[in-house]
């Protein structure tokens, strides 16, 4: 076949050859794209494999890795389980959820809490307590790291009763605008949690920020 003559001479045969060449090129491109999609792997991200209650420290057994399409992967996701272990859930995390940075509170502040100033007992493990306040309008005034006391009202005398001192605000508001997350030594955290089931609780700002307000006044 004289290819030069075929391509330079207008004819039905030339049209047919050109169509076949274009078809082969398109098939080749489609094959390359298909091969690329087969070879391309979705990035892996850390996911929650079992429900984690708010205020709970995350353990390796709570997490897994899963391939997630790039289009569905949040920019704040984690790709390493080690980066998530030890963080604290800022709100309840559901199984199957992609772990993202806004859903956790770091442990640096939590680990810095050393003593139980309510009764000056020995250093205890620090626990997180979600606390619904009787007057949630004060929550916007609280900041991460504030030192607070938890108070209640004595049902017999009506006088204020100090339930816990030296608590540290970990999260104020969050996904629930009426709740704060505070860090306390284990025994006091358990006491506050039990008390909150039956008694309205309030908080009093103490520590450095309270001292600053006093100085300014």
Rosetta blueprint (number, residue, H / E / L):
1 X L
2 X L
3 X H
4 X H
5 X H
6 X H
7 X H
8 X H
9 X L
10 X L
11 X L
12 X H
13 X H
14 X H
15 X H
16 X H
17 X H
18 X H
19 X H
20 X H
21 X H
22 X H
23 X H
24 X H
25 X H
26 X H
27 X H
28 X H
29 X H
30 X H
31 X H
32 X H
33 X H
34 X H
35 X H
36 X H
37 X H
38 X H
39 X H
40 X L
41 X L
42 X L
43 X L
44 X E
45 X E
46 X E
47 X E
48 X E
49 X L
50 X L
51 X L
52 X E
53 X L
54 X L
55 X L
56 X L
57 X E
58 X L
59 X L
60 X H
61 X H
62 X H
63 X E
64 X E
65 X E
66 X E
67 X E
68 X L
69 X L
70 X H
71 X H
72 X H
73 X L
74 X L
75 X L
76 X L
77 X E
78 X L
79 X L
80 X L
81 X H
82 X H
83 X H
84 X L
85 X L
86 X L
87 X L
88 X E
89 X E
90 X L
91 X L
92 X L
93 X E
94 X L
95 X L
96 X L
97 X L
98 X E
99 X L
100 X E
101 X H
102 X H
103 X H
104 X E
105 X E
106 X L
107 X L
108 X H
109 X H
110 X H
111 X H
112 X L
113 X L
114 X L
115 X L
116 X E
117 X L
118 X L
119 X L
120 X L
121 X E
122 X L
123 X L
124 X L
125 X L
126 X E
127 X E
128 X E
129 X E
130 X E
131 X E
132 X E
133 X L
134 X L
135 X L
136 X H
137 X H
138 X H
139 X H
140 X H
141 X H
142 X L
143 X L
144 X L
145 X L
146 X L
147 X E
148 X E
149 X E
150 X E
151 X E
152 X E
153 X E
154 X L
155 X L
156 X L
157 X L
158 X L
159 X L
160 X E
161 X E
162 X E
163 X E
164 X E
165 X E
166 X E
167 X E
168 X E
169 X E
170 X E
171 X E
172 X E
173 X L
174 X L
175 X L
176 X L
177 X L
178 X L
179 X E
180 X E
181 X E
182 X E
183 X E
184 X E
185 X E
186 X H
187 X H
188 X H
189 X H
190 X H
191 X H
192 X H
193 X H
194 X H
195 X H
196 X H
197 X L
198 X L
199 X L
200 X L
201 X L
202 X E
203 X E
204 X E
205 X E
206 X E
207 X H
208 X H
209 X H
210 X H
211 X H
212 X H
213 X H
214 X H
215 X H
216 X H
217 X L
